[in-house]
Amino acid sequence: MFSPTMRRVFLAILLVSSMVLAGCFGDGETIVDSDVTAAPAWDDYILIDEQAHESPREFITVDLRTNESTNMTWAVFDESKGGNCCEHYIATTIQGSILNIGGEYPVWSVDRGHEWDTWIPGVTPDLQCRTFVPTNPGTEGLGEGSIVQATNGDIISMSWFPYPGGDLKLDKFYAILYDDSEMEWKWCYNRITEPFYDRSWQVEVVGPISSSIGNGEWASLVISNFWHQSQNAGGQISVDGLNYYPIQFPGRSSAQPDIEVDLDFTNASLDFYWDVNKPHKEMRAFAVPSGGLLFPQYFDNGNAAFLDTTLSWNELAVQFPSEYCQIDMTGTIHCVANSGTSFTHYTSIDGAMTWNNYTYELGDAASSIEEWEFQANGEHDLFVLNVRYQSSEGPDVDVVFHTRGYSEDLSPDTLTYIGQGDLDSTSGAGNDIRFDFASLAILRDGGVVVAYHDSTHVDPLFAVELSLPDYQQ
């Protein structure tokens, strides 16, 4: 039998073989060729963080253009830094912080993981909110939430506490807000009517908002993974990040008012916030810089749904190539579609009128896809795709593709194997070994933060990239 290291090298060869022949740019021209004369990508990398971490680990990185491989050092962290038994929910801020609310409360680091802080609500809540209700004895550690930095610097978050009263109907939803103007954390207990809320997905609705529930710089939309995916049952919305109200989603076949939205923001000089405010892909939505929130491929006819700044629903006759999309600070729209064991990355720089694309083919290395996530960073011209796949050898494998310079070439330049690739896990309650969803973020300096799971720890881990291109050259 192959050792874990030899198996990863073998899988790398399989992936590189399939990647070399994959991809097209616009009209289908092949754009990836192995260049054995080129220097490997990491020749220009620098160690962005020279201070020693508590748990550094070496992960195999493959240059997809030269087929060379090397070991790269990443800092690794366990569930004590914001996760729980089965997942991490990772985000970043433009100030350079790592945020994690895989568990009950936000946990963060401002120095790439050397020191960590957490916030837990006190006994005196905000005056407009209800009394703090702790978890039931025996249910500690079961909470989970979502978090994202809004485009004005605020941090909007929620935490769901299951069964604090020993009854499925008593799930608790705590809104958690970091008010950037006041530099203060606030919280509010909201009673949710659904009997089972589950992990939330959360996104900013860009304002200014003027609606029947109030006005604000932005709105925060939270949906339940459980209810939204199975029944399209809507979610909760807030204009202050503290007090939430139910919001119903339109039917997929319903008729909504038509709207026109200019999505070309390539000359708009967007702020750095647009590189970090991407929600988890399962939100299936992205904020629009001119105001509002867009859901690609929402209606049965393929059109998008648009939640405007009055918090009213509209139909936008734009056909996106996927329901998973993001706008980065350059105004580039990124969408990713998954089919079988392949992924296609689409980009548009003219407001979703035309698209370039590249297809990642995992080939014989993968038998199926477990989880995946993506993020773009316009400041560094960087696109990252994270995939957890069932390998043809048996265990699950976590990989990260880096595409540096996506504006010139959509093909990835490196592939990194995150972790040992020696553990088979499955999402969902009742499974002994769980990894419920992928989570990925990019730091302001261009470093990746990514969740993974291997046999070195009972619960999922996450890793922070330490070696990066010298962007100052």
JOUR-V200100 format. One record per residue. N is the residue number from 1. BURIAL is b if it has 9 or more other C-alpha atoms within 8 Angstrom, else e. Layout:
BEGIN
N_BURIAL / N_BURIAL
END
This chain:
BEGIN
1_e / 2_e / 3_e / 4_b / 5_e / 6_e / 7_b / 8_b / 9_e / 10_e / 11_b / 12_b / 13_b / 14_b / 15_b / 16_b / 17_e / 18_b / 19_b / 20_b / 21_b / 22_b / 23_b / 24_b / 25_b / 26_e / 27_e / 28_e / 29_e / 30_b / 31_b / 32_b / 33_e / 34_b / 35_e / 36_e / 37_e / 38_e / 39_e / 40_b / 41_b / 42_e / 43_e / 44_e / 45_b / 46_e / 47_e / 48_e / 49_e / 50_e / 51_e / 52_e / 53_e / 54_e / 55_e / 56_b / 57_e / 58_e / 59_b / 60_b / 61_b / 62_b / 63_b / 64_b / 65_b / 66_b / 67_b / 68_e / 69_e / 70_e / 71_e / 72_b / 73_b / 74_b / 75_b / 76_b / 77_b / 78_b / 79_b / 80_e / 81_b / 82_b / 83_b / 84_b / 85_e / 86_b / 87_b / 88_b / 89_b / 90_b / 91_b / 92_b / 93_b / 94_b / 95_e / 96_b / 97_b / 98_b / 99_b / 100_b / 101_b / 102_b / 103_b / 104_b / 105_b / 106_b / 107_b / 108_b / 109_b / 110_b / 111_e / 112_b / 113_b / 114_e / 115_e / 116_b / 117_e / 118_e / 119_e / 120_e / 121_e / 122_e / 123_e / 124_e / 125_b / 126_e / 127_e / 128_e / 129_b / 130_b / 131_e / 132_b / 133_e / 134_e / 135_b / 136_b / 137_e / 138_e / 139_b / 140_e / 141_e / 142_b / 143_b / 144_b / 145_b / 146_b / 147_b / 148_b / 149_b / 150_b / 151_b / 152_e / 153_b / 154_b / 155_b / 156_b / 157_b / 158_b / 159_b / 160_b / 161_b / 162_b / 163_b / 164_b / 165_e / 166_e / 167_e / 168_b / 169_b / 170_b / 171_b / 172_b / 173_b / 174_b / 175_b / 176_b / 177_b / 178_b / 179_b / 180_b / 181_e / 182_e / 183_e / 184_e / 185_b / 186_b / 187_b / 188_b / 189_b / 190_b / 191_e / 192_b / 193_e / 194_e / 195_b / 196_b / 197_b / 198_b / 199_b / 200_b / 201_b / 202_b / 203_b / 204_b / 205_b / 206_b / 207_b / 208_b / 209_b / 210_b / 211_b / 212_e / 213_e / 214_e / 215_b / 216_b / 217_b / 218_b / 219_b / 220_b / 221_b / 222_b / 223_b / 224_b / 225_b / 226_b / 227_b / 228_b / 229_e / 230_e / 231_e / 232_e / 233_e / 234_b / 235_b / 236_b / 237_b / 238_b / 239_b / 240_b / 241_b / 242_b / 243_b / 244_b / 245_e / 246_e / 247_e / 248_e / 249_e / 250_e / 251_e / 252_e / 253_e / 254_e / 255_e / 256_e / 257_e / 258_e / 259_e / 260_e / 261_e / 262_e / 263_e / 264_b / 265_b / 266_b / 267_e / 268_e / 269_e / 270_b / 271_e / 272_b / 273_b / 274_b / 275_b / 276_b / 277_b / 278_b / 279_b / 280_b / 281_b / 282_e / 283_b / 284_b / 285_b / 286_b / 287_b / 288_b / 289_e / 290_e / 291_b / 292_b / 293_b / 294_b / 295_b / 296_b / 297_b / 298_b / 299_b / 300_e / 301_e / 302_b / 303_b / 304_b / 305_b / 306_b / 307_b / 308_b / 309_b / 310_b / 311_b / 312_e / 313_b / 314_b / 315_b / 316_b / 317_b / 318_e / 319_b / 320_b / 321_e / 322_b / 323_b / 324_b / 325_b / 326_b / 327_b / 328_b / 329_b / 330_b / 331_b / 332_b / 333_b / 334_b / 335_b / 336_b / 337_b / 338_e / 339_e / 340_e / 341_b / 342_b / 343_b / 344_b / 345_b / 346_b / 347_b / 348_b / 349_b / 350_b / 351_b / 352_b / 353_e / 354_e / 355_b / 356_b / 357_b / 358_b / 359_b / 360_b / 361_b / 362_b / 363_b / 364_e / 365_b / 366_b / 367_b / 368_b / 369_b / 370_b / 371_b / 372_b / 373_b / 374_b / 375_b / 376_b / 377_b / 378_b / 379_b / 380_b / 381_b / 382_b / 383_b / 384_b / 385_b / 386_b / 387_b / 388_b / 389_b / 390_b / 391_b / 392_e / 393_e / 394_e / 395_b / 396_b / 397_b / 398_b / 399_b / 400_b / 401_b / 402_b / 403_b / 404_b / 405_b / 406_b / 407_e / 408_e / 409_e / 410_b / 411_b / 412_b / 413_b / 414_b / 415_b / 416_b / 417_b / 418_b / 419_b / 420_b / 421_b / 422_b / 423_b / 424_b / 425_e / 426_b / 427_b / 428_e / 429_e / 430_e / 431_e / 432_e / 433_e / 434_b / 435_b / 436_b / 437_e / 438_b / 439_b / 440_b / 441_b / 442_b / 443_b / 444_b / 445_e / 446_b / 447_b / 448_b / 449_b / 450_b / 451_b / 452_b / 453_b / 454_b / 455_e / 456_e / 457_b / 458_e / 459_b / 460_b / 461_b / 462_b / 463_b / 464_b / 465_b / 466_b / 467_b / 468_b / 469_e / 470_e / 471_e / 472_e / 473_e
END
